[in-house]
Amino acid sequence: MFILAAALIVAGVALFVAAPLGIGLVGARAKSAGELQVERHEHECALAVQGLRELEFDREMGKLSDADYESMHKTLEDRALTAMAAVENIRMQSEKAANAKKPSVTPLTDALRRPAAPRRIDPIPTLVLRTEHPRPVQPSPQQQPTPSASGKIRFCPQCGMRAAIDSKFCAQCGIAIRPLGGAAARTE
């Protein structure tokens, strides 16, 4: 009984250890020649960059003279740049080949789409309420709109940070902001 349990444990451990090897051999897909070249060049670039780091460390530790550093640095830098250029060249060639296989007719929906404009993110979100008036409202002479009220955007007079329309204090510097009604309530 004890020998059977020991044999099962040994077999289980052996299968657990060998499982990644079996999956790696069976589950691996065939890579194209371009993918293999890209991997080789990326590995070459990584080795050159690692060599540059070690070279910089050796220089900082005082193990290299300036002349040795310059010659080795130039060699490693050229190796890394050559590998990066080769990777970029292979990728551009594969993109050209993929684009050549695509049909030249563009679907109508793709032709009508416009690229989205980049979104601007403000540090302080501002809520702007717009009311629709049936007819234009003429301001009375006593109610001349202030520049910040007509633009629906307020800024802190101290630091220039954008402030919400109904805010009483600046979120950046904490100074009191005058109300839009024209009453001057400023405290330091």
C-alpha atoms as an extended CHARMM CRD file, in Angstrom:
* protein
*
       188  EXT
         1         1  MET       CA              0.0000000000        0.0000000000        0.0000000000  PROA      1               0.0000000000
         2         2  PHE       CA              2.7760000000        2.4430000000        0.9610000000  PROA      2               0.0000000000
         3         3  ILE       CA              4.7060000000        1.6670000000       -2.2410000000  PROA      3               0.0000000000
         4         4  LEU       CA              1.6230000000        2.3160000000       -4.3960000000  PROA      4               0.0000000000
         5         5  ALA       CA              1.0500000000        5.7260000000       -2.7450000000  PROA      5               0.0000000000
         6         6  ALA       CA              4.7210000000        6.6490000000       -3.1890000000  PROA      6               0.0000000000
         7         7  ALA       CA              4.6010000000        5.6340000000       -6.8590000000  PROA      7               0.0000000000
         8         8  LEU       CA              1.4850000000        7.7580000000       -7.4290000000  PROA      8               0.0000000000
         9         9  ILE       CA              3.1200000000       10.7620000000       -5.7730000000  PROA      9               0.0000000000
        10        10  VAL       CA              6.2680000000       10.3910000000       -7.8920000000  PROA      10              0.0000000000
        11        11  ALA       CA              4.1780000000       10.0150000000      -11.0830000000  PROA      11              0.0000000000
        12        12  GLY       CA              2.1220000000       13.1100000000      -10.1820000000  PROA      12              0.0000000000
        13        13  VAL       CA              5.2180000000       15.2110000000       -9.5400000000  PROA      13              0.0000000000
        14        14  ALA       CA              6.7890000000       14.0180000000      -12.8050000000  PROA      14              0.0000000000
        15        15  LEU       CA              3.6560000000       14.9480000000      -14.7700000000  PROA      15              0.0000000000
        16        16  PHE       CA              3.4680000000       18.3320000000      -13.0190000000  PROA      16              0.0000000000
        17        17  VAL       CA              7.0850000000       19.1240000000      -13.8930000000  PROA      17              0.0000000000
        18        18  ALA       CA              6.8130000000       17.8500000000      -17.4910000000  PROA      18              0.0000000000
        19        19  ALA       CA              3.4550000000       19.5440000000      -18.2570000000  PROA      19              0.0000000000
        20        20  PRO       CA              4.8920000000       22.8850000000      -19.4450000000  PROA      20              0.0000000000
        21        21  LEU       CA              7.2650000000       21.0710000000      -21.7770000000  PROA      21              0.0000000000
        22        22  GLY       CA              4.4770000000       19.0840000000      -23.3850000000  PROA      22              0.0000000000
        23        23  ILE       CA              2.2150000000       22.1250000000      -23.7840000000  PROA      23              0.0000000000
        24        24  GLY       CA              5.0830000000       24.1620000000      -25.1850000000  PROA      24              0.0000000000
        25        25  LEU       CA              5.8340000000       21.6170000000      -27.8830000000  PROA      25              0.0000000000
        26        26  VAL       CA              2.2560000000       20.7900000000      -28.8150000000  PROA      26              0.0000000000
        27        27  GLY       CA              0.6500000000       24.1940000000      -28.2730000000  PROA      27              0.0000000000
        28        28  ALA       CA              3.2640000000       26.2960000000      -30.0460000000  PROA      28              0.0000000000
        29        29  ARG       CA              2.1570000000       27.6680000000      -33.3720000000  PROA      29              0.0000000000
        30        30  ALA       CA              4.4650000000       27.8950000000      -36.2990000000  PROA      30              0.0000000000
        31        31  LYS       CA              6.0650000000       31.3220000000      -36.5550000000  PROA      31              0.0000000000
        32        32  SER       CA              6.7220000000       32.9730000000      -39.8560000000  PROA      32              0.0000000000
        33        33  ALA       CA             10.2250000000       33.8570000000      -40.9710000000  PROA      33              0.0000000000
        34        34  GLY       CA              9.4550000000       37.5540000000      -40.4010000000  PROA      34              0.0000000000
        35        35  GLU       CA              8.3690000000       36.9360000000      -36.8160000000  PROA      35              0.0000000000
        36        36  LEU       CA             11.5210000000       34.9420000000      -36.1300000000  PROA      36              0.0000000000
        37        37  GLN       CA             13.6820000000       37.7260000000      -37.5780000000  PROA      37              0.0000000000
        38        38  VAL       CA             11.8520000000       40.3320000000      -35.4950000000  PROA      38              0.0000000000
        39        39  GLU       CA             12.4160000000       38.2760000000      -32.3390000000  PROA      39              0.0000000000
        40        40  ARG       CA             16.1020000000       37.8300000000      -33.1810000000  PROA      40              0.0000000000
        41        41  HSD       CA             16.5920000000       41.5650000000      -33.8080000000  PROA      41              0.0000000000
        42        42  GLU       CA             14.6480000000       42.5360000000      -30.6610000000  PROA      42              0.0000000000
        43        43  HSD       CA             16.8430000000       40.1730000000      -28.6550000000  PROA      43              0.0000000000
        44        44  GLU       CA             19.9560000000       41.7150000000      -30.2250000000  PROA      44              0.0000000000
        45        45  CYS       CA             18.6820000000       45.2040000000      -29.3560000000  PROA      45              0.0000000000
        46        46  ALA       CA             17.9370000000       44.1770000000      -25.7620000000  PROA      46              0.0000000000
        47        47  LEU       CA             21.4420000000       42.7570000000      -25.3900000000  PROA      47              0.0000000000
        48        48  ALA       CA             22.9860000000       45.9640000000      -26.7390000000  PROA      48              0.0000000000
        49        49  VAL       CA             20.9000000000       48.1390000000      -24.4070000000  PROA      49              0.0000000000
        50        50  GLN       CA             21.8620000000       45.9530000000      -21.4450000000  PROA      50              0.0000000000
        51        51  GLY       CA             25.5030000000       46.2780000000      -22.5020000000  PROA      51              0.0000000000
        52        52  LEU       CA             25.1070000000       50.0630000000      -22.5900000000  PROA      52              0.0000000000
        53        53  ARG       CA             23.7190000000       50.0520000000      -19.0570000000  PROA      53              0.0000000000
        54        54  GLU       CA             26.5750000000       47.9060000000      -17.7760000000  PROA      54              0.0000000000
        55        55  LEU       CA             29.0890000000       50.0790000000      -19.6270000000  PROA      55              0.0000000000
        56        56  GLU       CA             27.6540000000       53.1970000000      -17.9880000000  PROA      56              0.0000000000
        57        57  PHE       CA             27.8460000000       51.5100000000      -14.5890000000  PROA      57              0.0000000000
        58        58  ASP       CA             31.4710000000       50.4900000000      -15.1570000000  PROA      58              0.0000000000
        59        59  ARG       CA             32.3180000000       54.0470000000      -16.1650000000  PROA      59              0.0000000000
        60        60  GLU       CA             30.6610000000       55.4490000000      -13.0410000000  PROA      60              0.0000000000
        61        61  MET       CA             32.6120000000       52.9720000000      -10.8990000000  PROA      61              0.0000000000
        62        62  GLY       CA             35.8760000000       54.1190000000      -12.5130000000  PROA      62              0.0000000000
        63        63  LYS       CA             36.6670000000       50.7900000000      -14.1860000000  PROA      63              0.0000000000
        64        64  LEU       CA             36.9340000000       52.2680000000      -17.7120000000  PROA      64              0.0000000000
        65        65  SER       CA             38.9460000000       55.0700000000      -19.2060000000  PROA      65              0.0000000000
        66        66  ASP       CA             37.1390000000       57.6900000000      -21.2650000000  PROA      66              0.0000000000
        67        67  ALA       CA             38.6720000000       56.4110000000      -24.5190000000  PROA      67              0.0000000000
        68        68  ASP       CA             37.5520000000       52.8330000000      -23.8330000000  PROA      68              0.0000000000
        69        69  TYR       CA             34.1200000000       54.0320000000      -22.8430000000  PROA      69              0.0000000000
        70        70  GLU       CA             33.6870000000       56.0770000000      -26.0240000000  PROA      70              0.0000000000
        71        71  SER       CA             34.7210000000       53.2440000000      -28.3490000000  PROA      71              0.0000000000
        72        72  MET       CA             32.5960000000       50.6140000000      -26.5870000000  PROA      72              0.0000000000
        73        73  HSD       CA             29.6490000000       52.9730000000      -26.2870000000  PROA      73              0.0000000000
        74        74  LYS       CA             29.7190000000       53.7510000000      -30.0120000000  PROA      74              0.0000000000
        75        75  THR       CA             29.8740000000       50.0390000000      -30.9090000000  PROA      75              0.0000000000
        76        76  LEU       CA             26.9810000000       49.0750000000      -28.6220000000  PROA      76              0.0000000000
        77        77  GLU       CA             24.9110000000       52.0520000000      -29.6850000000  PROA      77              0.0000000000
        78        78  ASP       CA             25.3820000000       51.1700000000      -33.3640000000  PROA      78              0.0000000000
        79        79  ARG       CA             24.3640000000       47.5670000000      -32.6160000000  PROA      79              0.0000000000
        80        80  ALA       CA             21.1770000000       48.6770000000      -30.8700000000  PROA      80              0.0000000000
        81        81  LEU       CA             20.2370000000       51.1890000000      -33.5800000000  PROA      81              0.0000000000
        82        82  THR       CA             20.8810000000       48.6690000000      -36.3680000000  PROA      82              0.0000000000
        83        83  ALA       CA             18.6640000000       46.1100000000      -34.6450000000  PROA      83              0.0000000000
        84        84  MET       CA             15.8910000000       48.6840000000      -34.0910000000  PROA      84              0.0000000000
        85        85  ALA       CA             16.0290000000       49.7680000000      -37.7350000000  PROA      85              0.0000000000
        86        86  ALA       CA             15.8470000000       46.1420000000      -38.8790000000  PROA      86              0.0000000000
        87        87  VAL       CA             12.7780000000       45.4980000000      -36.7050000000  PROA      87              0.0000000000
        88        88  GLU       CA             11.0880000000       48.6320000000      -38.0200000000  PROA      88              0.0000000000
        89        89  ASN       CA             11.9210000000       47.6830000000      -41.6170000000  PROA      89              0.0000000000
        90        90  ILE       CA             10.4610000000       44.1790000000      -41.2120000000  PROA      90              0.0000000000
        91        91  ARG       CA              7.2910000000       45.5390000000      -39.6280000000  PROA      91              0.0000000000
        92        92  MET       CA              6.8170000000       48.1400000000      -42.3780000000  PROA      92              0.0000000000
        93        93  GLN       CA              7.2700000000       45.4560000000      -45.0460000000  PROA      93              0.0000000000
        94        94  SER       CA              4.7020000000       43.2210000000      -43.3670000000  PROA      94              0.0000000000
        95        95  GLU       CA              2.2600000000       46.1610000000      -43.1330000000  PROA      95              0.0000000000
        96        96  LYS       CA              2.7530000000       46.9230000000      -46.8310000000  PROA      96              0.0000000000
        97        97  ALA       CA              2.1140000000       43.2910000000      -47.6830000000  PROA      97              0.0000000000
        98        98  ALA       CA             -1.0250000000       43.2580000000      -45.5170000000  PROA      98              0.0000000000
        99        99  ASN       CA             -2.2700000000       46.5100000000      -47.1000000000  PROA      99              0.0000000000
       100       100  ALA       CA             -1.6290000000       45.1590000000      -50.6000000000  PROA      100             0.0000000000
       101       101  LYS       CA             -3.9330000000       42.2190000000      -49.8360000000  PROA      101             0.0000000000
       102       102  LYS       CA             -6.7700000000       44.4880000000      -48.6870000000  PROA      102             0.0000000000
       103       103  PRO       CA             -9.3530000000       45.6020000000      -51.2530000000  PROA      103             0.0000000000
       104       104  SER       CA             -8.9050000000       49.1100000000      -52.5790000000  PROA      104             0.0000000000
       105       105  VAL       CA            -12.6160000000       49.9280000000      -52.2150000000  PROA      105             0.0000000000
       106       106  THR       CA            -13.3990000000       51.5800000000      -48.9040000000  PROA      106             0.0000000000
       107       107  PRO       CA            -16.8010000000       50.9420000000      -47.3740000000  PROA      107             0.0000000000
       108       108  LEU       CA            -19.0300000000       54.0100000000      -47.2510000000  PROA      108             0.0000000000
       109       109  THR       CA            -19.1980000000       54.0200000000      -43.4590000000  PROA      109             0.0000000000
       110       110  ASP       CA            -15.3980000000       54.1620000000      -43.2000000000  PROA      110             0.0000000000
       111       111  ALA       CA            -15.1870000000       56.9290000000      -45.7820000000  PROA      111             0.0000000000
       112       112  LEU       CA            -17.6850000000       59.0920000000      -43.8830000000  PROA      112             0.0000000000
       113       113  ARG       CA            -16.0210000000       58.7260000000      -40.5170000000  PROA      113             0.0000000000
       114       114  ARG       CA            -13.9100000000       61.5860000000      -39.3310000000  PROA      114             0.0000000000
       115       115  PRO       CA            -11.0290000000       61.1140000000      -36.9610000000  PROA      115             0.0000000000
       116       116  ALA       CA            -12.0210000000       62.0230000000      -33.4420000000  PROA      116             0.0000000000
       117       117  ALA       CA            -10.5390000000       65.2120000000      -32.0730000000  PROA      117             0.0000000000
       118       118  PRO       CA             -8.3900000000       64.7030000000      -29.0000000000  PROA      118             0.0000000000
       119       119  ARG       CA            -10.3040000000       65.3040000000      -25.7930000000  PROA      119             0.0000000000
       120       120  ARG       CA             -9.1060000000       68.0590000000      -23.5490000000  PROA      120             0.0000000000
       121       121  ILE       CA             -9.3600000000       67.1910000000      -19.9070000000  PROA      121             0.0000000000
       122       122  ASP       CA             -9.7060000000       70.1090000000      -17.5420000000  PROA      122             0.0000000000
       123       123  PRO       CA             -8.3870000000       69.7910000000      -13.9890000000  PROA      123             0.0000000000
       124       124  ILE       CA            -11.6880000000       71.1210000000      -12.6170000000  PROA      124             0.0000000000
       125       125  PRO       CA            -14.8590000000       69.9850000000      -14.3480000000  PROA      125             0.0000000000
       126       126  THR       CA            -17.2460000000       72.8300000000      -15.0250000000  PROA      126             0.0000000000
       127       127  LEU       CA            -20.9840000000       72.4110000000      -15.2640000000  PROA      127             0.0000000000
       128       128  VAL       CA            -22.4950000000       74.7820000000      -17.8000000000  PROA      128             0.0000000000
       129       129  LEU       CA            -26.2460000000       75.1470000000      -17.7930000000  PROA      129             0.0000000000
       130       130  ARG       CA            -27.7990000000       76.6850000000      -20.8570000000  PROA      130             0.0000000000
       131       131  THR       CA            -31.3220000000       77.9680000000      -20.8880000000  PROA      131             0.0000000000
       132       132  GLU       CA            -33.2450000000       78.4520000000      -24.0790000000  PROA      132             0.0000000000
       133       133  HSD       CA            -35.0750000000       81.7840000000      -24.3710000000  PROA      133             0.0000000000
       134       134  PRO       CA            -37.9530000000       82.1720000000      -26.8120000000  PROA      134             0.0000000000
       135       135  ARG       CA            -36.6910000000       85.6370000000      -27.7220000000  PROA      135             0.0000000000
       136       136  PRO       CA            -33.3850000000       87.3560000000      -27.1300000000  PROA      136             0.0000000000
       137       137  VAL       CA            -33.1810000000       89.0710000000      -23.7750000000  PROA      137             0.0000000000
       138       138  GLN       CA            -31.7220000000       92.5650000000      -23.8230000000  PROA      138             0.0000000000
       139       139  PRO       CA            -29.7130000000       93.3670000000      -20.6900000000  PROA      139             0.0000000000
       140       140  SER       CA            -30.8180000000       96.4420000000      -18.8430000000  PROA      140             0.0000000000
       141       141  PRO       CA            -28.2950000000       99.2360000000      -18.3570000000  PROA      141             0.0000000000
       142       142  GLN       CA            -27.9550000000       98.2980000000      -14.6670000000  PROA      142             0.0000000000
       143       143  GLN       CA            -27.1520000000       94.6560000000      -15.5430000000  PROA      143             0.0000000000
       144       144  GLN       CA            -24.1400000000       94.7990000000      -17.7980000000  PROA      144             0.0000000000
       145       145  PRO       CA            -22.7610000000       91.2550000000      -18.1250000000  PROA      145             0.0000000000
       146       146  THR       CA            -19.2660000000       90.7020000000      -16.8640000000  PROA      146             0.0000000000
       147       147  PRO       CA            -16.7880000000       89.0450000000      -19.2470000000  PROA      147             0.0000000000
       148       148  SER       CA            -16.7420000000       85.8880000000      -17.1470000000  PROA      148             0.0000000000
       149       149  ALA       CA            -20.5550000000       85.6930000000      -17.0310000000  PROA      149             0.0000000000
       150       150  SER       CA            -20.9920000000       86.0230000000      -20.7810000000  PROA      150             0.0000000000
       151       151  GLY       CA            -18.3430000000       83.3810000000      -21.5280000000  PROA      151             0.0000000000
       152       152  LYS       CA            -19.7660000000       80.8410000000      -19.0440000000  PROA      152             0.0000000000
       153       153  ILE       CA            -16.2160000000       80.2280000000      -17.7980000000  PROA      153             0.0000000000
       154       154  ARG       CA            -14.6170000000       81.6590000000      -14.6850000000  PROA      154             0.0000000000
       155       155  PHE       CA            -10.9950000000       81.8720000000      -13.7090000000  PROA      155             0.0000000000
       156       156  CYS       CA             -9.3420000000       82.6070000000      -10.3970000000  PROA      156             0.0000000000
       157       157  PRO       CA             -8.0330000000       86.1840000000      -10.2910000000  PROA      157             0.0000000000
       158       158  GLN       CA             -5.0690000000       85.0700000000       -8.1420000000  PROA      158             0.0000000000
       159       159  CYS       CA             -3.6710000000       81.9530000000       -9.8510000000  PROA      159             0.0000000000
       160       160  GLY       CA             -5.6430000000       81.8100000000      -13.1150000000  PROA      160             0.0000000000
       161       161  MET       CA             -7.0550000000       78.3170000000      -12.4690000000  PROA      161             0.0000000000
       162       162  ARG       CA            -10.3990000000       77.4780000000      -14.0630000000  PROA      162             0.0000000000
       163       163  ALA       CA            -13.2300000000       77.5830000000      -11.5460000000  PROA      163             0.0000000000
       164       164  ALA       CA            -16.7850000000       76.2940000000      -11.5780000000  PROA      164             0.0000000000
       165       165  ILE       CA            -19.4490000000       78.9180000000      -12.2470000000  PROA      165             0.0000000000
       166       166  ASP       CA            -21.0490000000       78.5990000000       -8.8220000000  PROA      166             0.0000000000
       167       167  SER       CA            -17.8210000000       78.2090000000       -6.8420000000  PROA      167             0.0000000000
       168       168  LYS       CA            -17.0390000000       80.7050000000       -4.1190000000  PROA      168             0.0000000000
       169       169  PHE       CA            -13.3920000000       79.7380000000       -3.5950000000  PROA      169             0.0000000000
       170       170  CYS       CA            -10.5740000000       78.6760000000       -5.9150000000  PROA      170             0.0000000000
       171       171  ALA       CA             -9.7570000000       74.9720000000       -5.7260000000  PROA      171             0.0000000000
       172       172  GLN       CA             -6.0630000000       75.6720000000       -6.3420000000  PROA      172             0.0000000000
       173       173  CYS       CA             -5.1270000000       78.5850000000       -4.0740000000  PROA      173             0.0000000000
       174       174  GLY       CA             -8.2520000000       78.9590000000       -1.8860000000  PROA      174             0.0000000000
       175       175  ILE       CA             -8.8500000000       82.6390000000       -2.5480000000  PROA      175             0.0000000000
       176       176  ALA       CA            -12.4570000000       83.8600000000       -2.5250000000  PROA      176             0.0000000000
       177       177  ILE       CA            -13.8590000000       84.3870000000       -6.0100000000  PROA      177             0.0000000000
       178       178  ARG       CA            -16.2450000000       87.2600000000       -6.6370000000  PROA      178             0.0000000000
       179       179  PRO       CA            -19.8130000000       86.2370000000       -7.3590000000  PROA      179             0.0000000000
       180       180  LEU       CA            -21.0470000000       86.8020000000      -10.9080000000  PROA      180             0.0000000000
       181       181  GLY       CA            -23.6860000000       89.2860000000       -9.7350000000  PROA      181             0.0000000000
       182       182  GLY       CA            -21.0600000000       91.9810000000       -9.4180000000  PROA      182             0.0000000000
       183       183  ALA       CA            -20.7860000000       92.0890000000       -5.6140000000  PROA      183             0.0000000000
       184       184  ALA       CA            -17.1460000000       92.2830000000       -4.6600000000  PROA      184             0.0000000000
       185       185  ALA       CA            -16.4770000000       89.9010000000       -1.7920000000  PROA      185             0.0000000000
       186       186  ARG       CA            -12.7760000000       89.2390000000       -1.8230000000  PROA      186             0.0000000000
       187       187  THR       CA            -10.8640000000       88.0760000000        1.1990000000  PROA      187             0.0000000000
       188       188  GLU       CA             -7.2270000000       87.1730000000        1.4780000000  PROA      188             0.0000000000
